[in-house]
Amino acid sequence: MFKADLTLDQQEEKTLEARRSAERARKARIYNTRLRVMGLDLEALNQQVQEKKHRQNLEKQRDKAFDAMRRRQDEELIQQDSNEKEKRKAMHRDLTQHWASQQQAEHCRDDDLKGAFNITIPESELGPASMQTFKGEGVGEDQREQRRKTERDLQAQMDENKRREMRAKHKEILVNKDLVHQDLRGLQQAALEEDRKKAARIALDNYNQALAAERAEFFKEQHRREERENLEEMWHTATSDMMTECPEQAERFVGGGRPPQILPDRWKGMSPEHLSLFHREREQQCLERQRKLGAEQIKNKTWDLHLLKLAKEAEEKEQKIAELRREKRMQLDQYNKLLAREQQANQDYLEKELYTSKPTKDYFYQFNTSSR
């Protein structure tokens, strides 16, 4: 009882020690600044990869060896079964041949006696010295005859099966020849079909080339026609009234004694008569404008005096508004200075009176004591 308890305690102690070792190794990996900051342990990773590959290769080799052994055992079992079947067939063949050659009716020792005498006296009236068949002799003769008949039937069936197999093989040969001929005919037909398709493709290519040439010729003719039409349009435009700036083409006569109508899209400028009339009308307008400006200048002087008075009043209002803004800004600056002094006093109180004790190393060492 105590030995068992001691064993359990030792196992628990080993388990705890293994856990402690794993925890120490885990801490060493996690709290290693070099590995955590600079990168992974490539050597350990490569070693793990190599071990995994080695383990996989061992498993594959073991599986291959197991499969080879199983195949070899299956082959041995199949070979043994076939050998046993061959032995049984050979023994049955030898036994049948022995029966057929050595145990025939004419070779029996009592066969001449059985056929030599024709006993007409009933067997019940004969004495012991006249008995031809004793008790125990001829037992199973019917079974042997039945077995011989069965063997003959089996032999006949085997011969029939052989003939049937020969006929089947002959038929199979004929069928194979027929299939070969069919395959040859199929290949010939496939070659003819391929030639037909090739000829059709060539004809289609020629037709497409002819269509492409016809289409290219059509585009060339269309391009020549467009160039000819463009040249004609350019010649017509260069020789038209629009380019020669003929003034008559901008007038359209409506009749009825009315002046001709001017077309704006074709008007090229005024004639000398129109220009002289335009200048005279412009001079009259200038004189009329000068008379109006004289009257307006008198009105503008009185209006300017009124505007100067309004401008002075507006300037005085702006100065008053600027003075009010300056006073409000000075009040706000005084209030901000007061708030700054209060905040500085609070900060001094927190740093110099409230938070005066600094944390020791033990305060920081209480964190991250486990890797979990």
Solvent accessible surface area in square Angstrom, and as a share of the most:
residue,aa,sasa,rsa
1,M,183,0.82
2,F,167,0.70
3,K,168,0.71
4,A,59,0.45
5,D,64,0.33
6,L,102,0.51
7,T,66,0.39
8,L,100,0.50
9,D,82,0.42
10,Q,91,0.40
11,Q,98,0.43
12,E,108,0.48
13,E,97,0.43
14,K,143,0.61
15,T,64,0.37
16,L,76,0.38
17,E,80,0.36
18,A,63,0.49
19,R,162,0.59
20,R,111,0.40
21,S,48,0.31
22,A,64,0.49
23,E,47,0.21
24,R,134,0.49
25,A,47,0.36
26,R,72,0.26
27,K,67,0.28
28,A,65,0.50
29,R,144,0.52
30,I,62,0.32
31,Y,92,0.35
32,N,57,0.29
33,T,80,0.47
34,R,160,0.59
35,L,62,0.31
36,R,143,0.52
37,V,107,0.62
38,M,133,0.60
39,G,35,0.34
40,L,139,0.69
41,D,64,0.33
42,L,119,0.59
43,E,143,0.64
44,A,36,0.28
45,L,73,0.36
46,N,87,0.45
47,Q,111,0.49
48,Q,110,0.49
49,V,73,0.42
50,Q,111,0.49
51,E,93,0.42
52,K,110,0.47
53,K,109,0.46
54,H,111,0.49
55,R,125,0.46
56,Q,78,0.35
57,N,74,0.38
58,L,92,0.46
59,E,73,0.33
60,K,121,0.51
61,Q,114,0.50
62,R,158,0.58
63,D,77,0.40
64,K,141,0.60
65,A,64,0.50
66,F,105,0.44
67,D,44,0.23
68,A,37,0.28
69,M,80,0.36
70,R,122,0.45
71,R,141,0.51
72,R,128,0.47
73,Q,91,0.40
74,D,65,0.34
75,E,112,0.50
76,E,90,0.41
77,L,114,0.56
78,I,119,0.60
79,Q,106,0.47
80,Q,102,0.45
81,D,65,0.33
82,S,45,0.29
83,N,63,0.32
84,E,87,0.39
85,K,104,0.44
86,E,105,0.47
87,K,134,0.57
88,R,145,0.53
89,K,117,0.50
90,A,38,0.30
91,M,137,0.61
92,H,104,0.46
93,R,140,0.51
94,D,88,0.45
95,L,80,0.40
96,T,40,0.23
97,Q,121,0.54
98,H,84,0.37
99,W,57,0.20
100,A,62,0.48
101,S,50,0.32
102,Q,111,0.49
103,Q,87,0.39
104,Q,73,0.33
105,A,75,0.58
106,E,109,0.49
107,H,113,0.50
108,C,68,0.41
109,R,208,0.76
110,D,45,0.23
111,D,59,0.31
112,D,95,0.49
113,L,92,0.46
114,K,146,0.62
115,G,70,0.67
116,A,69,0.53
117,F,131,0.54
118,N,134,0.69
119,I,85,0.43
120,T,117,0.68
121,I,92,0.47
122,P,76,0.48
123,E,126,0.56
124,S,108,0.70
125,E,127,0.57
126,L,45,0.22
127,G,35,0.33
128,P,118,0.74
129,A,109,0.84
130,S,43,0.28
131,M,79,0.35
132,Q,106,0.47
133,T,79,0.46
134,F,104,0.43
135,K,210,0.89
136,G,56,0.54
137,E,93,0.42
138,G,55,0.53
139,V,110,0.63
140,G,23,0.22
141,E,80,0.36
142,D,117,0.60
143,Q,115,0.51
144,R,78,0.29
145,E,85,0.38
146,Q,108,0.48
147,R,101,0.37
148,R,72,0.26
149,K,104,0.44
150,T,59,0.34
151,E,28,0.13
152,R,135,0.49
153,D,67,0.35
154,L,81,0.40
155,Q,90,0.40
156,A,56,0.44
157,Q,104,0.46
158,M,100,0.45
159,D,49,0.25
160,E,58,0.26
161,N,66,0.34
162,K,117,0.49
163,R,125,0.45
164,R,120,0.44
165,E,100,0.45
166,M,129,0.57
167,R,133,0.49
168,A,55,0.43
169,K,118,0.50
170,H,111,0.49
171,K,135,0.57
172,E,102,0.46
173,I,88,0.45
174,L,90,0.45
175,V,68,0.39
176,N,67,0.34
177,K,114,0.48
178,D,69,0.36
179,L,87,0.43
180,V,79,0.46
181,H,100,0.45
182,Q,83,0.37
183,D,91,0.47
184,L,88,0.44
185,R,120,0.44
186,G,34,0.33
187,L,119,0.59
188,Q,113,0.50
189,Q,120,0.53
190,A,59,0.46
191,A,54,0.42
192,L,122,0.60
193,E,67,0.30
194,E,91,0.41
195,D,85,0.44
196,R,138,0.50
197,K,92,0.39
198,K,114,0.48
199,A,61,0.47
200,A,54,0.41
201,R,120,0.44
202,I,89,0.45
203,A,60,0.46
204,L,102,0.51
205,D,73,0.38
206,N,83,0.43
207,Y,130,0.49
208,N,69,0.35
209,Q,121,0.54
210,A,60,0.46
211,L,77,0.38
212,A,61,0.47
213,A,64,0.49
214,E,116,0.52
215,R,152,0.55
216,A,46,0.36
217,E,96,0.43
218,F,117,0.49
219,F,98,0.41
220,K,117,0.49
221,E,74,0.33
222,Q,58,0.26
223,H,103,0.46
224,R,108,0.39
225,R,88,0.32
226,E,78,0.35
227,E,81,0.37
228,R,120,0.44
229,E,93,0.41
230,N,80,0.41
231,L,119,0.59
232,E,104,0.47
233,E,112,0.50
234,M,125,0.56
235,W,182,0.64
236,H,128,0.57
237,T,50,0.29
238,A,59,0.46
239,T,74,0.43
240,S,26,0.17
241,D,73,0.38
242,M,102,0.45
243,M,113,0.51
244,T,87,0.50
245,E,111,0.50
246,C,42,0.25
247,P,81,0.51
248,E,113,0.51
249,Q,30,0.13
250,A,2,0.02
251,E,62,0.28
252,R,124,0.45
253,F,161,0.67
254,V,63,0.36
255,G,40,0.39
256,G,81,0.77
257,G,86,0.83
258,R,159,0.58
259,P,109,0.68
260,P,50,0.31
261,Q,82,0.37
262,I,77,0.39
263,L,30,0.15
264,P,118,0.74
265,D,119,0.61
266,R,120,0.44
267,W,121,0.42
268,K,81,0.35
269,G,34,0.33
270,M,78,0.35
271,S,43,0.28
272,P,103,0.65
273,E,121,0.54
274,H,88,0.39
275,L,73,0.36
276,S,48,0.31
277,L,87,0.43
278,F,94,0.39
279,H,79,0.35
280,R,129,0.47
281,E,83,0.37
282,R,121,0.44
283,E,112,0.50
284,Q,122,0.54
285,Q,120,0.53
286,C,69,0.41
287,L,103,0.51
288,E,71,0.32
289,R,158,0.58
290,Q,118,0.52
291,R,153,0.56
292,K,117,0.50
293,L,74,0.37
294,G,36,0.34
295,A,58,0.45
296,E,85,0.38
297,Q,110,0.49
298,I,123,0.62
299,K,143,0.61
300,N,77,0.39
301,K,141,0.60
302,T,90,0.52
303,W,144,0.50
304,D,70,0.36
305,L,125,0.62
306,H,87,0.39
307,L,78,0.39
308,L,109,0.54
309,K,127,0.54
310,L,83,0.41
311,A,58,0.45
312,K,136,0.58
313,E,80,0.36
314,A,50,0.38
315,E,97,0.43
316,E,105,0.47
317,K,134,0.57
318,E,115,0.51
319,Q,113,0.50
320,K,140,0.59
321,I,86,0.43
322,A,45,0.35
323,E,84,0.38
324,L,104,0.52
325,R,157,0.57
326,R,113,0.41
327,E,82,0.37
328,K,142,0.60
329,R,136,0.50
330,M,121,0.54
331,Q,127,0.56
332,L,104,0.52
333,D,67,0.35
334,Q,117,0.52
335,Y,121,0.46
336,N,72,0.37
337,K,113,0.48
338,L,83,0.42
339,L,80,0.40
340,A,59,0.46
341,R,149,0.55
342,E,90,0.40
343,Q,130,0.58
344,Q,105,0.47
345,A,60,0.46
346,N,93,0.48
347,Q,80,0.35
348,D,47,0.24
349,Y,113,0.43
350,L,63,0.31
351,E,99,0.44
352,K,147,0.62
353,E,116,0.52
354,L,91,0.45
355,Y,150,0.57
356,T,88,0.51
357,S,104,0.67
358,K,179,0.76
359,P,83,0.52
360,T,91,0.53
361,K,149,0.63
362,D,107,0.56
363,Y,110,0.42
364,F,117,0.49
365,Y,151,0.57
366,Q,106,0.47
367,F,113,0.47
368,N,121,0.62
369,T,87,0.51
370,S,56,0.36
371,S,16,0.11
372,R,215,0.78
